[in-house]
Amino acid sequence: MPDALELLKIRRSVKPREMTGPGPSADELDTILTIGARVPDHGKLTPWRFIVFEGDGRLRAGEVIATVFERKNPSAPAADIEIEKRRLMDAPLVIGVVSFTRPHPKVPALEQELSAGASAMNIVNAATALGYGACWLTGWFAFDRDVLDGLGLKADEKLAGFIHIGTPSKPAEDRPRPALSDIVTRF
Ligand SMILES: Cc1cc2nc3c(=O)[nH]c(=O)nc-3n(C[C@H](O)[C@H](O)[C@H](O)COP(=O)(O)O)c2cc1C
């Protein structure tokens, strides 16, 4: 396992279409989810939960997405519907991070949503530390209420994103990172 600092310094996303199998084992998935649940959480509200899509579950989710897409885009060509069906099919494992907020006298909704973001990032980092590629993606279907209903989210739940996880099929290209001089000021 790489040194934590080295890992964080070089981590980059891997595109799902550049992933293949195997995905994490059952034990590794437990580790990833456990780390996803170990995040700052003001008020101990646990304002997030995880949905695991593996195997056929990825295709069933794709069918939910494609059915909503087809209903809302009745003239869409079959090829576009096929793309929607395969939205979660590239990586062997996809984890949906669900975010929900509750009224709280001291913890505004933003803090609860940020905690879900921290969960998503911990999942990305844990998968990367285990040697897998990971990518945090959304897309229209992550915001569409009918899709979310079809995936089993409750009316007050939102999706912080889908974390796609698999074995990189080639080295991932990095991208330029912001210069600290552009983003850091001293008060
Ligand atoms: C909430 C969230 C949603 C994202 N959704 C998408 C997306 O739908 N499509 C996309 O190409 N990148 C999306 N990204 C960006 C990728 O996760 C990733 O940051 C980007 O590919 C660059 O990778 P890296 O900086 O992690 O190496 C999203 C990022 C966040 C934080």
The ligand as an SDF file (V2000), in Angstrom:
LIG
                    3D

 31 33  0  0  0  0  0  0  0  0999 V2000
  -19.8350   16.1420   -7.5700 C   0  0  0  0  0  0  0  0  0  0  0  0
  -18.9950   15.8530   -8.7750 C   0  0  0  0  0  0  0  0  0  0  0  0
  -19.5830   15.4230   -9.9480 C   0  0  0  0  0  0  0  0  0  0  0  0
  -18.8280   15.1750  -11.0840 C   0  0  0  0  0  0  0  0  0  0  0  0
  -19.4460   14.7560  -12.2160 N   0  0  0  0  0  0  0  0  0  0  0  0
  -18.7260   14.5840  -13.3380 C   0  0  0  0  0  0  0  0  0  0  0  0
  -19.3560   14.1670  -14.5360 C   0  0  0  0  0  0  0  0  0  0  0  0
  -20.5650   13.9210  -14.5650 O   0  0  0  0  0  0  0  0  0  0  0  0
  -18.5860   14.0310  -15.6460 N   0  0  0  0  0  0  0  0  0  0  0  0
  -17.2330   14.2930  -15.6290 C   0  0  0  0  0  0  0  0  0  0  0  0
  -16.5850   14.1640  -16.6790 O   0  0  0  0  0  0  0  0  0  0  0  0
  -16.6030   14.6440  -14.4930 N   0  0  0  0  0  0  0  0  0  0  0  0
  -17.3080   14.8070  -13.3560 C   0  0  0  0  0  0  0  0  0  0  0  0
  -16.6800   15.1610  -12.1930 N   0  0  0  0  0  0  0  0  0  0  0  0
  -15.2090   15.3470  -12.2170 C   0  0  0  0  0  0  0  0  0  0  0  0
  -14.4350   14.0430  -11.9960 C   0  0  0  0  0  0  0  0  0  0  0  0
  -14.8510   13.3850  -10.8150 O   0  0  0  0  0  0  0  0  0  0  0  0
  -12.9480   14.3020  -11.8130 C   0  0  0  0  0  0  0  0  0  0  0  0
  -12.7670   15.2730  -10.8470 O   0  0  0  0  0  0  0  0  0  0  0  0
  -12.3030   14.7540  -13.0760 C   0  0  0  0  0  0  0  0  0  0  0  0
  -12.4640   13.7690  -14.0490 O   0  0  0  0  0  0  0  0  0  0  0  0
  -10.8090   15.0650  -12.8800 C   0  0  0  0  0  0  0  0  0  0  0  0
  -10.2280   14.0830  -12.1570 O   0  0  0  0  0  0  0  0  0  0  0  0
   -9.2010   14.2450  -10.9520 P   0  0  0  0  0  0  0  0  0  0  0  0
   -8.9540   15.6740  -10.7140 O   0  0  0  0  0  0  0  0  0  0  0  0
   -9.8980   13.5620   -9.8180 O   0  0  0  0  0  0  0  0  0  0  0  0
   -8.0200   13.4980  -11.4750 O   0  0  0  0  0  0  0  0  0  0  0  0
  -17.4190   15.3810  -11.0390 C   0  0  0  0  0  0  0  0  0  0  0  0
  -16.8170   15.7910   -9.8550 C   0  0  0  0  0  0  0  0  0  0  0  0
  -17.5860   16.0380   -8.7340 C   0  0  0  0  0  0  0  0  0  0  0  0
  -16.9040   16.4990   -7.4670 C   0  0  0  0  0  0  0  0  0  0  0  0
  1  2  1  0
  2  3  1  0
  2 30  2  0
  3  4  2  0
  4  5  1  0
  4 28  1  0
  5  6  2  0
  6  7  1  0
  6 13  1  0
  7  8  2  0
  7  9  1  0
  9 10  1  0
 10 11  2  0
 10 12  1  0
 12 13  2  0
 13 14  1  0
 14 15  1  0
 14 28  1  0
 15 16  1  0
 16 17  1  0
 16 18  1  0
 18 19  1  0
 18 20  1  0
 20 21  1  0
 20 22  1  0
 22 23  1  0
 23 24  1  0
 24 25  2  0
 24 26  1  0
 24 27  1  0
 28 29  2  0
 29 30  1  0
 30 31  1  0
M  END
$$$$
